[in-house]
Amino acid sequence: MNKYLVTGAAGFIGSSIARALVARGDSVRGVDNFSTGNRKNLQGLESIDFIEGDLSVPGVAEAACQGVTCVFHQAALPSVARSVEDPLRSNSNVDATLHLLVAARQANVKRVVYAGSSSCYGESLTLPKVETMLPAPISPYAVTKLTGEYYMQAFARVYGLETVTLRYFNVFGPHQDPSSEYSGVLARFTIQMLAGQVPVIYGDGEQSRDFTYIDNVVSGNLLAMAAPAANVSGHVFNVATASRITLNQAVIVLRNLCAYTGDVRYAETRRGDVKHSLADIAKAQLAFGYTPLVDFAEGLRRTVEWYRKGVLPPA
């Protein structure tokens, strides 16, 4: 039986993938250093083999990859805004990824599926974003994620390690921590509205995003891991919904779901943010049958219901 390693297993996306693997009866190991991961996200995952440690520290990646067949590499220090403030710390994403790839090769891991980012496309006005477009990162975070992609491709070509990069587009859903200023905007707005606090939109609110519910991302990872190597190894794929919504439109939907009647405040646009984001998902559909399972409206409804239970502290 395959054994799967999930890096960043205490994080929003990593824990969601781990839960899906456990639910179908797979053997799972997780690793996380809790720099941004939440221990509460490991509730219900007590059966997994868990290692607390930083992948960029010698020995951690080697221990994590021992006896593992495949890896879902989700660990990263997220946030464009954080990387603008502290680019040196964000570069740890590159160190962790390279350590993991070296360890995976030494341990004869079959495949690594890597969490890429739509931020690699930069601020090109061309929509939708297609994988053949020239990357143009405008933030240190985007640079680290793109560097990880290049390492994935190099290890596939030079060493024969099967690698797949999935470029995520603004993932949201249950288990996303809203308590940080660097959290995803929908998580932060939801918890603020439920608490009667005033949400802040950076910019005019007309920036648009291909908001992607977490179940779609989990499905994309599982499909990419199972796909024939000839279809996916060494390739980059968008994982999103192929639709977009502005922040102003998202706020209208959230107002209704949260029964929020207060104000919304606008502030200066943050450095490194792109104006519009929309994915072309035809390549993933063709290569491994990816299709969105949950649309924006239903995903946001499920998200609000989860936060309404008070699982995480208010922002």
N, C-alpha and C positions, 0 to 999 in steps of 0.2 A: 504494500500500500504506500502511496506517495505521502511524504511528510512535507508540509508547507511552512515556510518561515514568513511571518508578517513583520516587517520592520515598522516602527512607529505604531505598535499594536495598541497603545493606550490613547492614540489620537483619534480624531473624528472619523477619518476614512479608514485608517488601519483597523480600528476596533470593529467597524462595520463589516469589513472583509473577513476578519477573524470570526465574527458571529455567524456569517454565512457559511464558512467552512465547517465550523463546529456543528451547525444545524444539519449539514448533510453527512456528518459522521467522519470527517477527515481528521487526520492527526495534524496538530498545529503547534508551532512554536512561535512565541512573540518576543520581541526585543524593543525596549524603549528606555530613554534616559530621563523621561518626565520633564524635559525642559519646557515643553508645551503640552505634553500628554496629560490626561486626567485619570487618576487612579479609579475614579468612579466608572470610567468607560470599560474597566476590566470586570465589572460586576456581571456575572453570568458566563464569564470566560475562565472560571477557576480550573477547568479541566486542561487548559493549554499549558505547555511547558514554557514558562516565562523567564526571561533573562533581563535584569535591570542593568543597563549599561549604555555607553556611548559608542556607536560604531566607529568613530574616528580614533578611539583609544585602542592601541595594539592589543590583540587577543580577543576582543569582544566580537568582532565580525567572524573570526575563525571559530569561536565557540558556537556562535549562532548558526553558522552554516554546516556544522558537523552533522552528518547523517540526514541532511535535508535534500529533497528532490527538486523543489521549486521555490522561488522567492517572490513575494509581492513587496517591492521596495517602496514604502510609503513614507518613511522617516525623512523629515526635513524641518528646518526652521522656517516657518511660513511668513508671509506678509511682505508685500511690496513696501509699505510704509516703514516697517521695521528695518528692512534692508537699506533704505535710504538713510535712516538714522545711524545704522551700525553695519556698514558693508563688510567689515572684517569678520564679525560674528556670523553673518549670513553665509560667508564663504565656507563655513563648516559643512554645508550641504555637499560641496564638492568633495571634501576630504572623506566624509562618511560614505559617499557613493563609490569612490575609488577603492576604499578599504573593503567594502562589501563585495565588489566585483572581483577583486584579487582573491578574497576568501572563498567566494563561490566557485571560482575556477579551480582553486586548490582542492576543494571538497567535492569536485565533480558534480556540482549542481547542474541540472538540465536546462532550466530556463529562469530568467529574471524578468518580471514585469515591473516596469518603472513608472512612477507617478510623475509625468511631465506636467507642463503648465502652458496654458494659452498665452501667458504673458510673453512667451518667446516671440510671438508675432509682432509685438510692439504696437505702435500707434498708426500703422498703415490704414488708410481710409477704405481700402478694398474689402468688401464683404461679399460672401462669407469667407472666413479664413480656411484656406486649403493647405494641406500638408506640403505641397510643392512650393509654397511661397517662401521667399528668402527670409529667414529669421532676422528680427531687428529689435532685440531687447533694449528697453530704456530704463531698467532698474537693476540694481545689483542682484536682487532676488531672481529676476528673469535670466540674468547671466548665469547664475549658479545652476538653474534648472536646465538651461540649454547646454551647459558644459556637461551635465550628467547625461543628457541625450547623446552627445558626441562620444562619451566614454562607453555608453551602451552599444553604439554602432561599431566602435573600434574593437570592443571585446568580441562582438559577434563575428566580425570579419577576420581579426587576427588570431583569435583563440578558439573560435567555433562555439563559444557559449551562446546559447539562444537567448536573445534579449528582445524585449518589446517595450516601446514607449507609448504611453497613453497621455495625450495632452488634455487635461481636465479644464473645463470651463465653469468657473464660479459655482462650485459644489455647495449645496446647503442641505440641511435636514437634521433629524434628531442626533444628539451626542456632539454637536458642534458647540464649542465653549463660547458663550456670548460675553463672558466677563472681562475679556481683554479688549483694549482699544484697537488691537490688530485683528479682531475676530471678523468673520464674514459679515457683510452688511445686513443680510436678512436675519441672521441669528441675533445680532445686536439690536436691530430695530424691533424684532419680535419681543424680546425680553424687556426692552424699554417701554414699549406700548402697553404690555401687560402690567407693568409696574406704574403706569401713569407718568412716565418720564418723557421728556421731549427728545425725539431722535434728531440727529444732525446729518444732513446730506452735504457732502463736500462737492461743490460745484452747483450747477443749476438744476440737477436732477434729471436732465434729459440724456445723460449718458446711459447707454443700454448694455445689457449683459445677456449672455446665453446661460441663464441660471439653470443648473442641472441638479435634480434631486438625487440624493445619495444612492438610492436603489439602482439608478441607471449606471452609476459609476461602479458599483459592486458587480453588477451584471457584466459590464464591459471588461472588468478584470478577469472574471471567471471564464468568459468566452475567449479572451485573448490567451489565457493560460492553456486552454484546451485545444486551441486551433493548431492545424498542421504547421510545422516549422517553415515550410516553403511559403506559406501565406503571410507569416508575421515576423519572423526572425530578422532583426536588424532594421525594422521599420518603425515609423512613427504614425500614430493614429489619433485623430480627434475623438474625444468622448464627450458628447454634449446632447442637445436636443434639436439643433438646427432651427431654433426660434429665439427671439430676443424680446426683452421687455425693459422699459426705462425704469429708473429708480422711482420717478414720480408715479408711474403706473403701479409699481410694486407696493408703494406706500398706500395707494387707494385700496388695493386688495387687503393689505394688512390691517388697515383701519377697520374694515368690516369684520375680519376674522377676530381681531383683538378687542372689538367694541371700543376703539380709541377715538376720543373726540377732541383731543388736545391739538397743540400746534406742532409744526415741523420747522426746524431751524435750518438755514442754509449757511454754509461757510465756504471759505476759499478752497479751490480745487487743490488736492494734494499732489505733490511732485511724484512722478513715476506712474500715475494712473492713466490708463488709456480711455479714450472717449467711448468707443463702441466695440462690442465683441459678439461675434456670431460664427458658429462653426458649420463647416461642410462635413457631414458624417458618412458620405458615400463610401469612402475607402474602408472604414471599419465595418460597414454593412456588408460590403463585398467580401472582405477578407475573413471575417469570423461571425457574420450574422448579427452584428450589433444593431439594436433598435431601442429607442427610449421606451421604458416601461411605464413611467409615471410623468404626467405633464406638470407644468409649473403650478397651476392652480391647485391640483390635488396634492402635490408635494408640499406646497405652502400650508395647506389645511392640516396635513399630517404633522408638519413641523410645529405649528402653533399649538396643536393639541398636546404634543409631547412636552413643550416648554410650559404649558399651562399646568402640568402636573407638578411643576416646581422641582424638577430633577436636579437642576443646576442653580447656583445662586444668581440673584439679579445682577445686572451690570452696575 
